[in-house]
Amino acid sequence: MKTSLTNLRRQRRQSRHQGAFSLVEVTIAVAVAALGFVTLLGLLPQSITMARNSAEMSVGSRIIHKLNGDMQSIAWDRITWTGYGPLRYFTNEGRELTPADTTPEDMTASLAFVASVYVPPKPLDVVLPAGTTGGSNAGNPETYVRRVKICVATSNDPAFSFSSANPMRITSAASYIAKMAN
């Protein structure tokens, strides 16, 4: 009887040890899991920066698209400036802020983008290839087409200066404005 009782105890002890993890195995598993979590946490700041840059690029292109539409629909004789035109202000969502409708406190709190349209000093700067205008105007600047550059900068400064800013901070797109018949 003593032998069978001893064998029974030995079997229970062996079955208990076969189903459990040793301390070394648990330590290695925790180390591998910690390494994975640390790697994921290390990628988090980079992904947040990429998401922010992507959102800024998206809003910037929306602002350029809006200003391009405004320039296409403006009367030709209202383009009276050369160089950078009046500053226009936008929120981080691309909504335009006008100084007349916005308090200075709201302007300071909401301003995220500053935009302007650059009109070259030489107003007739577009030259089409010879023979396209159908006559003696070949090689001369077009009188019904004007090139403008729409510039957007990420800035919360309402007095932002495009002419003195670092060009790397400015996103720009060229556009052609056509004079419509009266």
DOGU-105589 format. One line per field, with one value per residue: x, y, z of N, C-alpha, C, O, CB in turn; residue in one letter; residue number from 1. Coordinates in Angstrom, 2 decimals. Glycine has a CB too. Example, Ala and Ser with C-alpha at 12.3 -4.5 7.8 and 13.67 -1.06 7.14 Angstrom:
<rs>
n_X	c(13.19 12.85);
n_Y	c(-5.69 -2.25);
n_Z	c(7.80 7.08);
ca_X	c(12.30 13.67);
ca_Y	c(-4.50 -1.06);
ca_Z	c(7.80 7.14);
c_X	c(13.20 12.90);
c_Y	c(-3.30 0.03);
c_Z	c(7.80 7.87);
o_X	c(14.24 13.41);
o_Y	c(-3.32 1.14);
o_Z	c(8.46 8.04);
cb_X	c(11.31 14.08);
cb_Y	c(-4.47 -0.60);
cb_Z	c(9.05 5.72);
rest	c(A S);
nr	c(1 2);
</rs>
This chain:
<rs>
n_X	c(0.81 1.98 3.74 2.11 0.88 3.06 3.81 1.55 1.73 4.11 3.35 1.41 3.05 4.75 2.90 2.03 4.37 4.82 2.80 3.25 4.95 8.37 10.34 12.30 11.32 9.02 10.19 11.65 9.53 8.17 10.19 10.40 7.82 7.92 9.95 8.65 6.55 8.03 9.21 6.93 6.02 8.15 7.75 5.50 5.76 6.86 4.85 2.78 3.85 4.01 1.27 0.39 1.85 0.76 -1.92 -1.55 -0.56 -2.78 -4.74 -3.40 -3.33 -6.04 -6.54 -4.99 -6.40 -8.86 -8.06 -7.14 -9.53 -10.81 -9.13 -9.54 -12.12 -12.13 -12.44 -10.56 -9.50 -9.36 -7.09 -4.76 -2.31 1.24 3.77 3.57 0.24 -2.63 -2.71 -4.21 -6.09 -6.29 -7.85 -6.80 -8.38 -8.84 -10.68 -11.58 -10.44 -11.59 -10.47 -12.45 -14.66 -13.73 -12.65 -9.71 -8.67 -9.80 -8.67 -5.94 -6.03 -7.05 -5.66 -3.81 -2.78 -1.33 -1.92 -1.19 -1.34 0.92 1.75 3.49 5.80 5.96 3.29 2.43 3.49 3.31 4.12 3.09 3.77 5.02 2.71 0.39 -1.35 -2.34 -1.33 0.33 1.21 2.92 5.35 5.31 4.34 1.31 -1.79 -4.10 -3.72 -2.45 0.10 0.11 1.25 0.29 0.63 1.13 1.61 2.47 1.69 1.19 1.31 -0.06 1.17 2.82 5.50 5.88 7.87 10.24 10.44 11.64 11.99 11.47 9.47 7.20 4.45 3.68 1.85 1.58 -0.53 -2.64 -4.30 -7.06 -8.19 -11.46 -13.90 -15.56);
n_Y	c(-1.19 1.14 1.59 2.08 4.41 6.14 6.12 7.34 9.90 10.74 10.83 12.86 15.04 15.17 15.72 18.23 19.78 19.54 21.05 23.72 26.96 27.76 30.01 31.25 31.01 32.62 35.11 35.58 35.75 38.03 39.92 39.91 40.82 43.37 44.56 44.70 46.50 48.81 49.37 49.98 52.25 53.93 54.50 56.06 59.03 59.75 58.95 60.62 63.11 62.79 62.55 65.10 66.72 65.78 66.58 69.37 69.76 68.98 70.87 73.17 72.78 72.90 75.58 76.84 75.98 77.29 80.03 80.11 79.72 82.08 83.96 83.34 84.17 86.86 90.26 91.47 94.07 94.48 93.39 94.93 95.10 94.57 92.17 90.67 90.30 91.42 90.07 87.00 85.16 82.00 79.24 76.21 74.38 75.30 77.30 80.59 83.51 86.67 89.93 91.82 90.38 88.97 88.90 90.37 88.64 86.13 85.87 85.61 83.23 81.36 81.49 79.83 79.54 81.64 83.42 84.57 86.23 86.32 88.64 89.06 91.77 92.49 92.63 91.40 88.67 86.21 84.26 82.90 80.14 80.76 81.46 80.56 82.52 83.48 85.45 88.63 88.82 86.89 85.59 87.78 89.08 87.84 89.55 88.88 86.97 86.16 85.39 84.15 83.61 81.59 81.67 79.98 79.89 78.19 79.65 81.53 84.20 87.27 89.32 88.26 88.06 87.46 88.12 88.25 85.81 82.45 80.50 77.76 77.50 78.14 77.19 76.94 77.61 77.87 79.77 80.49 83.34 84.28 86.90 87.79 88.43 91.57);
n_Z	c(0.00 0.76 -1.30 -3.53 -2.67 -2.55 -5.23 -6.28 -5.16 -6.37 -9.08 -9.01 -8.29 -10.50 -12.54 -11.76 -12.12 -14.83 -16.13 -15.49 -15.79 -15.75 -13.70 -15.21 -17.84 -17.67 -17.11 -19.49 -21.33 -20.38 -20.82 -23.63 -24.32 -23.13 -24.65 -27.13 -26.50 -25.80 -28.26 -29.80 -28.41 -28.94 -31.61 -31.58 -31.16 -33.68 -35.45 -34.65 -35.34 -38.12 -38.72 -37.96 -39.78 -42.18 -41.87 -41.85 -44.44 -45.93 -45.17 -46.00 -48.80 -49.30 -48.66 -50.63 -52.88 -52.42 -52.51 -55.13 -56.54 -55.73 -56.94 -59.62 -59.97 -59.44 -60.46 -63.21 -63.10 -60.40 -59.43 -58.24 -57.03 -56.78 -56.14 -52.89 -51.97 -50.00 -46.67 -45.71 -43.35 -41.68 -39.95 -38.21 -39.42 -41.91 -42.21 -43.04 -41.40 -40.79 -40.12 -39.60 -38.70 -36.54 -33.21 -31.69 -29.72 -30.38 -32.90 -32.28 -30.83 -32.67 -35.08 -37.54 -40.10 -42.57 -45.51 -48.83 -52.01 -54.59 -56.98 -59.89 -60.57 -63.26 -65.15 -67.53 -68.04 -69.29 -71.98 -74.91 -77.16 -80.50 -83.07 -81.83 -81.01 -83.25 -85.06 -85.29 -82.71 -81.81 -79.66 -78.02 -74.79 -73.34 -73.20 -71.94 -70.05 -66.89 -64.59 -61.30 -57.93 -55.36 -51.95 -48.87 -45.42 -42.43 -39.63 -36.65 -36.48 -36.98 -38.35 -40.26 -42.57 -45.86 -47.67 -46.21 -44.99 -44.38 -47.23 -47.03 -45.21 -46.50 -48.46 -51.82 -54.87 -58.35 -60.48 -63.25 -64.35 -66.17 -68.21 -68.48 -71.02 -71.26);
ca_X	c(0.00 2.87 4.32 1.11 0.68 4.25 3.70 0.49 2.27 5.11 2.62 0.82 4.13 5.21 1.87 2.04 5.54 4.74 1.85 3.60 6.09 9.44 10.60 13.12 10.43 8.16 11.05 11.93 8.28 7.93 11.20 10.01 6.64 8.37 10.68 7.64 5.86 8.96 9.34 5.70 6.02 9.15 7.19 4.37 6.02 7.06 3.56 2.03 4.43 3.59 -0.16 0.28 2.33 -0.23 -3.08 -1.16 -0.49 -4.14 -5.39 -2.70 -3.79 -7.42 -6.45 -4.51 -7.52 -9.83 -7.53 -7.12 -10.90 -11.06 -8.40 -10.16 -13.40 -11.98 -12.38 -9.18 -9.05 -9.20 -5.74 -4.06 -1.04 2.35 4.40 2.62 -0.99 -3.09 -2.65 -5.48 -5.84 -7.09 -7.72 -6.18 -9.34 -8.94 -11.75 -10.98 -10.70 -11.50 -10.30 -13.69 -15.61 -13.06 -12.02 -8.26 -8.40 -10.12 -7.68 -4.72 -6.25 -7.44 -4.82 -2.87 -2.20 -1.37 -1.82 -1.13 -1.17 2.02 1.57 4.79 5.79 5.72 1.97 2.23 4.67 3.03 4.38 2.71 4.62 4.70 1.67 -0.80 -2.29 -2.90 -1.04 1.58 1.54 3.76 6.56 5.07 3.53 -0.15 -2.47 -5.29 -3.33 -1.52 0.57 0.19 1.73 -0.47 1.55 0.53 2.61 1.95 2.16 0.14 1.67 -0.87 2.02 3.78 6.03 6.29 9.08 11.43 10.37 12.40 11.16 11.12 8.25 6.09 3.95 3.16 1.37 1.40 -1.83 -2.83 -5.57 -7.46 -9.08 -12.70 -14.44 -16.55);
ca_Y	c(0.00 2.26 1.79 2.70 5.78 6.88 6.29 8.32 11.22 11.05 11.17 14.19 16.01 15.28 16.37 19.64 20.42 19.51 22.05 25.07 27.61 28.05 31.44 31.70 31.16 33.79 36.29 35.78 36.18 39.42 40.75 40.03 41.70 44.73 45.05 45.06 47.72 49.93 49.67 50.68 53.58 54.72 54.92 56.95 60.44 59.91 58.86 61.84 64.17 62.54 62.87 66.56 67.25 65.42 67.45 70.71 69.75 68.90 72.17 74.11 72.62 73.41 77.05 77.20 75.76 78.37 81.29 79.98 80.00 83.51 84.72 83.09 84.87 88.30 91.10 91.72 95.40 94.51 92.93 96.22 95.07 93.75 91.57 89.94 91.05 91.47 88.82 86.36 84.34 80.77 78.37 74.92 73.61 75.92 78.30 81.91 84.48 88.04 90.83 92.55 89.49 88.23 89.73 90.12 87.46 84.95 85.81 85.07 81.85 80.47 81.64 78.73 79.70 82.97 83.23 85.76 85.97 87.10 89.05 89.56 93.20 92.59 92.02 90.62 87.81 84.93 84.29 81.65 79.85 81.46 80.89 80.15 83.62 83.72 86.73 89.35 88.86 85.74 85.92 88.90 88.67 87.82 90.63 88.36 85.91 86.64 84.35 84.53 82.54 81.57 81.25 79.68 79.59 77.79 80.66 82.17 85.61 88.03 90.26 87.43 88.69 86.46 88.54 88.02 84.48 81.36 79.86 76.40 77.57 78.58 76.30 77.81 77.01 78.85 79.72 81.45 84.04 84.73 88.05 87.45 89.52 92.41);
ca_Z	c(0.00 0.85 -2.62 -4.40 -2.17 -2.96 -6.68 -6.53 -4.83 -7.38 -10.30 -8.83 -8.31 -11.88 -13.34 -11.39 -12.69 -16.29 -16.60 -15.04 -16.42 -14.79 -13.51 -16.35 -18.99 -17.43 -17.23 -20.92 -21.97 -19.98 -21.49 -25.05 -24.37 -22.80 -25.81 -28.12 -26.06 -25.90 -29.69 -30.22 -27.81 -29.64 -32.90 -31.36 -31.49 -35.11 -36.13 -34.34 -36.17 -39.50 -38.81 -37.91 -41.06 -43.18 -41.69 -42.29 -45.90 -46.44 -44.98 -46.87 -50.19 -49.34 -48.69 -51.98 -53.79 -52.19 -53.03 -56.58 -56.99 -55.53 -57.96 -60.91 -60.08 -59.16 -61.66 -63.62 -62.66 -58.93 -59.11 -58.32 -56.31 -57.26 -54.97 -52.06 -51.74 -48.61 -45.93 -45.36 -42.18 -41.66 -38.78 -38.50 -40.21 -43.22 -42.22 -43.11 -40.33 -41.28 -38.98 -39.32 -38.02 -35.49 -32.18 -31.64 -28.88 -31.18 -33.98 -31.70 -30.40 -33.77 -36.27 -37.78 -41.43 -43.19 -46.95 -49.66 -53.44 -55.15 -58.36 -60.35 -60.94 -64.70 -65.23 -68.75 -68.04 -69.92 -73.43 -75.56 -78.32 -81.75 -83.89 -81.09 -80.86 -84.58 -85.70 -85.07 -81.28 -81.50 -78.92 -77.10 -73.64 -73.49 -72.48 -71.29 -69.10 -65.87 -63.68 -59.89 -57.05 -54.11 -50.90 -47.57 -44.39 -41.13 -38.67 -35.86 -36.41 -37.95 -39.09 -40.97 -43.78 -46.84 -48.36 -45.39 -44.37 -44.96 -48.26 -46.64 -44.39 -47.35 -49.51 -52.87 -56.11 -59.42 -61.14 -64.35 -64.29 -67.50 -68.27 -69.18 -71.83 -70.55);
c_X	c(0.86 3.47 3.33 0.84 1.85 4.21 2.64 0.98 3.27 4.42 1.99 1.88 4.62 4.18 1.79 3.21 5.48 3.81 2.22 4.78 7.15 9.63 11.41 12.24 9.53 8.98 11.35 10.69 7.98 8.93 10.86 8.81 7.04 9.13 9.70 6.91 6.76 9.15 8.11 5.64 7.05 8.65 6.08 4.67 6.20 5.73 2.69 2.54 3.99 2.11 -0.36 0.71 1.34 -1.46 -2.76 -1.08 -1.88 -4.86 -4.73 -3.15 -5.24 -7.44 -5.99 -5.64 -8.57 -9.33 -7.43 -8.50 -11.25 -10.37 -9.00 -11.44 -13.29 -11.93 -10.92 -8.66 -8.93 -7.85 -4.82 -2.69 0.00 3.10 3.35 1.42 -1.39 -3.04 -4.06 -5.18 -6.81 -6.83 -7.03 -7.12 -9.50 -10.06 -11.11 -11.42 -10.57 -11.37 -11.58 -14.66 -15.01 -12.45 -10.52 -7.90 -8.67 -9.12 -6.39 -4.87 -6.46 -6.51 -3.82 -2.15 -2.35 -1.14 -1.78 -0.95 -0.08 1.74 2.90 4.70 5.52 4.38 1.76 3.40 4.46 3.22 4.03 3.61 4.12 3.61 0.41 -1.81 -2.86 -2.58 0.29 2.02 2.49 5.05 6.40 4.23 2.03 -0.78 -3.69 -5.00 -2.30 -1.16 0.62 0.72 0.98 0.42 0.81 1.66 1.90 2.53 0.96 0.44 0.84 -0.06 3.09 4.20 6.53 7.60 10.34 11.45 11.26 11.52 10.74 9.85 7.02 5.74 3.34 2.72 1.17 0.04 -1.86 -4.24 -5.87 -8.42 -10.30 -13.20 -15.50 -17.90);
c_Y	c(1.26 2.59 2.46 4.14 6.66 7.13 7.34 9.73 11.67 11.48 12.57 15.29 16.24 15.99 17.86 20.37 20.46 20.61 23.47 25.61 27.84 29.56 32.01 31.93 32.39 35.07 36.59 36.28 37.64 40.35 40.95 40.96 43.15 45.34 45.47 46.35 48.94 50.34 50.43 52.08 54.50 55.23 55.95 58.42 60.68 59.85 60.07 63.00 64.01 62.88 64.38 67.18 66.95 66.32 68.88 70.80 69.73 70.24 73.21 73.99 73.09 74.94 77.51 77.06 76.88 79.69 81.26 80.27 81.47 84.34 84.51 83.91 86.37 89.06 91.47 93.05 95.52 93.95 94.13 96.20 94.31 93.28 90.79 90.83 91.03 90.09 88.32 85.32 83.16 80.00 77.07 73.99 74.18 76.94 79.68 82.79 85.86 88.97 91.59 91.70 88.76 89.18 89.43 88.88 86.17 84.76 85.18 83.59 80.90 80.48 80.49 78.88 81.14 82.75 84.58 85.34 86.91 87.37 89.63 91.03 93.42 91.90 91.12 89.67 86.46 85.09 82.92 81.41 80.55 80.72 80.50 81.27 84.06 85.08 87.31 89.35 87.74 86.19 87.07 88.40 88.77 88.93 90.13 87.22 86.49 85.48 84.92 83.33 82.66 80.95 81.06 79.32 79.17 78.75 81.19 83.64 86.39 89.03 89.50 88.12 87.60 86.83 88.28 86.63 83.48 80.66 78.43 76.37 77.85 77.49 77.19 76.99 78.13 78.66 80.76 82.03 84.56 85.91 87.66 88.68 90.27 92.32);
c_Z	c(0.00 -0.52 -3.55 -3.97 -2.60 -4.46 -7.03 -6.25 -5.91 -8.69 -10.19 -8.92 -9.74 -12.75 -13.02 -12.05 -14.22 -16.82 -16.24 -15.84 -15.35 -14.70 -14.67 -17.58 -18.85 -17.60 -18.70 -21.65 -21.63 -20.68 -22.96 -25.19 -24.09 -23.98 -26.92 -27.76 -26.17 -27.36 -30.19 -29.65 -28.46 -30.98 -32.75 -31.67 -32.99 -35.85 -35.84 -35.18 -37.63 -39.69 -38.81 -39.23 -42.19 -43.09 -42.16 -43.81 -46.52 -46.33 -45.87 -48.32 -50.34 -49.42 -50.07 -52.99 -53.65 -52.78 -54.56 -57.16 -56.84 -56.61 -59.34 -61.08 -59.81 -60.49 -61.94 -63.09 -61.14 -58.49 -59.28 -57.64 -57.10 -56.02 -54.19 -51.75 -50.27 -47.96 -45.64 -44.31 -42.15 -40.37 -39.17 -39.26 -41.61 -43.33 -42.17 -41.94 -40.94 -40.08 -38.62 -38.50 -36.83 -34.48 -32.17 -30.79 -29.65 -32.32 -33.45 -31.35 -31.58 -34.97 -36.38 -39.12 -41.89 -44.68 -47.66 -51.11 -53.96 -56.62 -58.83 -60.76 -62.43 -64.97 -66.45 -68.93 -68.71 -71.43 -73.98 -76.76 -79.58 -82.51 -83.14 -80.94 -82.21 -85.14 -85.28 -83.62 -80.88 -80.82 -77.95 -75.91 -73.92 -72.65 -71.72 -70.31 -68.15 -64.96 -62.27 -59.10 -55.73 -53.04 -49.58 -46.62 -43.11 -40.11 -37.90 -35.65 -37.44 -38.77 -39.87 -42.27 -44.73 -47.49 -47.54 -44.75 -45.10 -46.00 -47.92 -45.80 -45.22 -48.36 -50.58 -54.08 -57.12 -60.05 -62.25 -64.24 -65.69 -67.39 -69.10 -69.94 -71.04 -71.16);
o_X	c(0.54 3.67 3.72 0.59 1.65 4.55 2.82 0.69 3.27 4.89 2.02 1.66 4.86 4.54 1.51 3.02 6.07 4.06 1.53 5.51 6.83 9.12 11.20 12.40 9.30 8.48 11.32 10.79 7.57 8.57 11.01 8.78 6.53 8.96 9.92 6.68 6.30 9.24 8.24 5.23 6.85 9.08 5.75 3.89 5.73 5.51 1.93 1.74 3.65 1.73 -1.18 0.03 1.12 -1.99 -3.59 -1.50 -2.13 -5.50 -5.41 -3.34 -5.62 -8.24 -6.53 -5.81 -9.10 -10.08 -7.61 -8.63 -11.91 -10.95 -8.98 -11.80 -14.28 -11.44 -10.16 -7.51 -8.46 -7.50 -4.19 -1.98 -0.32 3.05 2.37 1.58 -0.59 -3.31 -4.97 -4.13 -7.97 -5.76 -6.72 -6.70 -10.23 -10.36 -10.21 -12.59 -9.55 -12.11 -11.78 -15.41 -15.72 -11.81 -10.11 -6.94 -7.88 -8.76 -5.81 -3.95 -6.09 -6.56 -3.08 -1.02 -3.36 -0.26 -2.28 -0.48 -0.16 1.53 3.40 3.66 4.92 4.35 0.98 4.21 5.37 2.59 4.60 4.17 2.95 3.61 -0.58 -3.00 -3.74 -3.46 1.24 3.10 2.83 5.75 7.29 3.49 1.57 -0.35 -4.26 -5.92 -1.38 -2.03 1.12 0.64 1.02 0.91 -0.04 2.56 0.86 3.71 -0.15 -0.11 1.02 -0.54 4.17 3.37 7.50 8.39 11.41 12.40 11.59 10.40 9.75 9.21 5.90 6.62 2.56 3.14 0.65 -0.48 -1.18 -5.22 -5.03 -9.34 -10.18 -12.94 -16.25 -18.83);
o_Y	c(2.27 3.76 3.36 5.00 7.82 8.22 8.13 10.65 12.84 12.41 13.35 16.33 17.37 16.80 18.67 21.50 21.35 21.07 24.38 24.86 28.09 30.30 33.16 32.93 33.11 36.03 37.75 37.15 38.41 41.45 42.06 41.80 44.06 46.53 46.49 47.19 50.01 51.53 51.41 53.01 55.71 56.29 56.64 59.04 61.69 60.62 60.51 63.78 64.99 63.44 64.89 68.06 67.79 66.76 69.52 71.80 70.39 70.69 74.06 75.01 73.60 75.52 78.48 77.91 77.36 80.38 82.29 80.99 82.04 85.29 85.43 84.29 87.09 88.56 91.74 93.15 96.53 94.03 94.32 97.20 93.50 93.93 90.31 91.97 90.68 89.07 89.10 84.67 83.28 80.10 76.87 72.91 73.61 77.41 79.93 82.81 86.19 88.81 91.95 92.24 88.01 90.16 88.35 88.17 85.23 83.63 84.31 82.80 79.73 79.57 80.21 78.41 81.79 81.98 85.58 84.24 88.12 86.44 90.59 91.48 94.42 90.67 90.17 89.83 85.64 85.93 81.91 82.35 80.89 79.49 80.14 81.01 84.91 85.77 86.60 89.85 87.63 87.06 87.30 87.42 89.66 89.21 90.87 86.58 87.21 84.67 86.02 82.19 83.70 79.84 81.88 78.55 79.73 78.68 81.29 84.27 86.19 89.54 90.04 88.69 86.91 85.95 88.10 86.30 83.66 80.26 77.93 75.33 77.79 76.94 78.09 75.85 79.19 77.55 81.78 81.31 85.19 85.90 87.26 89.81 89.69 92.96);
o_Z	c(-0.63 -0.84 -4.30 -4.81 -2.97 -4.92 -7.96 -7.02 -6.32 -9.34 -11.13 -9.54 -10.14 -13.61 -13.90 -12.51 -14.83 -17.93 -16.68 -16.48 -14.18 -15.55 -15.05 -18.28 -19.83 -18.19 -19.10 -22.50 -22.51 -21.09 -23.48 -26.09 -24.74 -24.27 -27.57 -28.62 -26.58 -27.66 -30.92 -30.34 -28.53 -31.44 -33.71 -32.39 -33.52 -36.79 -36.71 -35.70 -38.29 -40.72 -39.56 -39.76 -43.06 -44.11 -42.79 -44.40 -47.53 -47.27 -46.45 -48.99 -51.40 -50.14 -50.61 -53.87 -54.65 -53.47 -55.21 -58.15 -57.71 -57.14 -60.16 -62.20 -59.96 -61.49 -61.02 -62.67 -60.63 -57.32 -60.32 -57.69 -57.97 -54.97 -54.76 -51.31 -49.41 -48.60 -45.36 -44.35 -42.52 -39.77 -40.35 -39.69 -42.43 -44.43 -41.37 -41.55 -41.55 -39.10 -37.46 -37.69 -36.16 -34.86 -32.59 -31.10 -29.58 -32.66 -34.10 -31.55 -31.50 -35.79 -35.45 -39.27 -41.62 -45.08 -47.16 -51.40 -53.78 -57.40 -58.24 -61.23 -62.81 -65.02 -66.38 -69.84 -68.70 -72.07 -73.58 -77.31 -79.69 -82.57 -83.78 -80.76 -82.27 -85.64 -84.96 -83.31 -79.70 -81.33 -77.13 -76.03 -74.64 -71.53 -70.93 -69.80 -68.55 -64.59 -62.05 -59.55 -55.07 -53.21 -49.21 -46.96 -42.75 -39.77 -38.43 -34.74 -38.64 -39.78 -40.12 -42.98 -44.43 -47.83 -48.11 -44.03 -46.27 -45.67 -48.46 -45.69 -44.71 -49.03 -50.27 -54.29 -56.79 -60.13 -62.18 -64.06 -66.33 -66.58 -70.26 -69.55 -70.25 -70.69);
cb_X	c(-0.92 3.95 4.77 -0.19 0.53 5.53 3.35 -0.74 2.97 6.03 1.53 0.09 5.29 5.51 0.51 2.11 6.80 4.25 0.50 3.93 5.69 10.77 11.35 14.23 9.57 7.53 12.36 12.44 7.11 8.04 12.59 9.69 5.58 9.26 11.65 6.64 5.37 10.33 9.52 4.47 6.29 10.40 6.66 3.90 7.26 8.00 2.83 2.14 5.96 3.85 -0.94 1.12 3.71 -0.64 -3.53 0.18 0.32 -4.92 -5.32 -1.20 -3.66 -8.22 -5.48 -3.30 -8.17 -10.10 -6.14 -6.64 -11.89 -10.57 -6.93 -10.47 -14.37 -10.69 -13.25 -9.08 -10.01 -10.32 -5.29 -4.91 -1.22 3.29 5.07 3.29 -2.12 -4.52 -1.86 -6.19 -5.98 -6.76 -9.11 -5.72 -10.69 -9.13 -12.74 -11.34 -9.71 -12.74 -9.19 -14.35 -16.14 -11.99 -12.66 -7.54 -9.26 -11.53 -7.41 -4.32 -7.45 -8.80 -4.08 -3.60 -2.87 -0.28 -2.99 0.03 -2.52 3.38 0.38 5.29 7.12 6.90 0.93 2.07 5.11 1.59 5.88 1.22 4.68 5.96 2.19 -0.42 -1.62 -4.35 -2.12 1.44 0.27 4.08 7.65 4.35 3.88 -0.72 -2.88 -6.27 -2.77 -2.14 1.97 -1.20 3.30 -1.83 2.69 -0.51 3.53 2.31 2.91 -0.03 3.20 -1.97 2.67 3.19 7.18 5.21 9.00 11.52 8.93 12.89 11.90 12.27 8.39 6.44 2.90 4.21 0.04 2.52 -2.98 -2.61 -5.52 -8.10 -8.37 -13.79 -15.03 -16.12);
cb_Y	c(-0.01 1.98 0.46 1.88 5.79 6.12 4.95 8.01 11.19 9.84 10.11 14.27 15.56 13.89 15.71 19.80 19.71 18.15 21.75 25.07 28.95 27.35 31.66 30.67 29.91 33.74 36.08 34.47 35.28 39.58 40.11 38.63 41.23 44.73 43.96 43.93 47.56 49.57 48.38 49.88 53.49 53.91 53.72 56.83 60.91 58.83 57.58 62.18 64.16 61.07 62.23 67.13 66.66 63.96 67.46 71.10 68.55 67.82 72.62 73.89 71.16 72.92 77.56 76.32 74.39 78.54 81.58 78.58 79.15 83.96 84.31 81.61 84.26 88.57 92.40 91.70 96.48 93.72 91.71 97.29 94.45 94.54 92.66 89.45 90.48 92.03 88.99 85.71 85.18 79.89 78.09 74.26 73.57 74.88 78.09 82.59 84.29 88.42 91.83 92.98 88.49 87.31 89.45 91.35 87.50 85.06 87.23 85.87 81.79 80.84 82.98 77.39 78.75 83.95 82.37 86.71 86.17 86.36 90.09 88.73 93.85 91.95 93.08 91.55 87.59 84.43 84.67 81.69 78.33 81.61 79.72 79.64 84.79 83.56 87.70 90.76 88.78 84.93 86.23 90.07 89.52 86.44 91.72 87.88 84.65 87.82 83.81 85.01 82.63 80.76 82.28 78.51 80.81 76.29 81.82 81.46 85.80 88.77 91.28 86.03 89.69 86.28 90.00 89.08 83.97 80.36 79.85 75.76 78.63 79.90 75.27 78.85 76.22 78.73 79.96 80.78 85.22 83.57 89.31 86.94 88.97 93.84);
cb_Z	c(1.18 1.87 -3.22 -4.39 -0.63 -2.56 -7.36 -5.66 -3.44 -7.61 -10.59 -7.47 -7.41 -12.45 -13.12 -9.87 -12.24 -16.76 -16.06 -13.53 -17.11 -15.20 -12.18 -16.66 -19.16 -16.02 -16.45 -21.56 -21.55 -18.43 -21.36 -25.64 -23.36 -21.55 -26.34 -28.28 -24.62 -25.27 -30.50 -29.79 -26.31 -29.85 -33.66 -29.95 -30.77 -35.63 -35.72 -32.82 -36.07 -39.90 -37.64 -36.75 -41.40 -43.03 -40.21 -41.67 -46.39 -45.68 -43.49 -46.79 -50.63 -48.09 -47.59 -52.40 -53.52 -50.68 -52.42 -56.99 -56.20 -54.15 -57.96 -61.08 -59.11 -58.31 -61.48 -65.14 -63.18 -58.26 -60.04 -57.69 -54.92 -58.25 -54.07 -50.74 -52.58 -48.55 -44.63 -46.62 -40.90 -42.88 -38.14 -37.22 -39.51 -44.24 -41.01 -44.43 -39.11 -42.15 -39.29 -40.63 -38.99 -36.07 -30.76 -31.08 -27.60 -31.75 -34.56 -30.45 -29.48 -34.23 -36.24 -37.74 -42.44 -42.57 -47.48 -49.21 -54.23 -54.97 -58.52 -61.53 -60.57 -65.54 -65.23 -69.99 -66.64 -69.59 -73.74 -76.00 -78.57 -82.63 -84.59 -79.73 -80.17 -84.54 -85.39 -85.56 -80.44 -82.77 -79.86 -77.82 -72.42 -73.08 -73.44 -72.33 -69.85 -65.05 -64.12 -59.35 -56.84 -54.26 -50.73 -47.67 -44.13 -40.78 -39.40 -34.52 -36.67 -37.23 -38.14 -41.27 -43.44 -47.89 -48.72 -44.30 -44.35 -43.86 -49.57 -45.87 -43.34 -48.08 -48.94 -53.29 -55.88 -60.49 -60.11 -65.76 -63.24 -68.30 -68.86 -68.18 -73.16 -70.54);
rest	c(M K T S L T N L R R Q R R Q S R H Q G A F S L V E V T I A V A V A A L G F V T L L G L L P Q S I T M A R N S A E M S V G S R I I H K L N G D M Q S I A W D R I T W T G Y G P L R Y F T N E G R E L T P A D T T P E D M T A S L A F V A S V Y V P P K P L D V V L P A G T T G G S N A G N P E T Y V R R V K I C V A T S N D P A F S F S S A N P M R I T S A A S Y I A K M A N);
nr	c(1 2 3 4 5 6 7 8 9 10 11 12 13 14 15 16 17 18 19 20 21 22 23 24 25 26 27 28 29 30 31 32 33 34 35 36 37 38 39 40 41 42 43 44 45 46 47 48 49 50 51 52 53 54 55 56 57 58 59 60 61 62 63 64 65 66 67 68 69 70 71 72 73 74 75 76 77 78 79 80 81 82 83 84 85 86 87 88 89 90 91 92 93 94 95 96 97 98 99 100 101 102 103 104 105 106 107 108 109 110 111 112 113 114 115 116 117 118 119 120 121 122 123 124 125 126 127 128 129 130 131 132 133 134 135 136 137 138 139 140 141 142 143 144 145 146 147 148 149 150 151 152 153 154 155 156 157 158 159 160 161 162 163 164 165 166 167 168 169 170 171 172 173 174 175 176 177 178 179 180 181 182);
</rs>
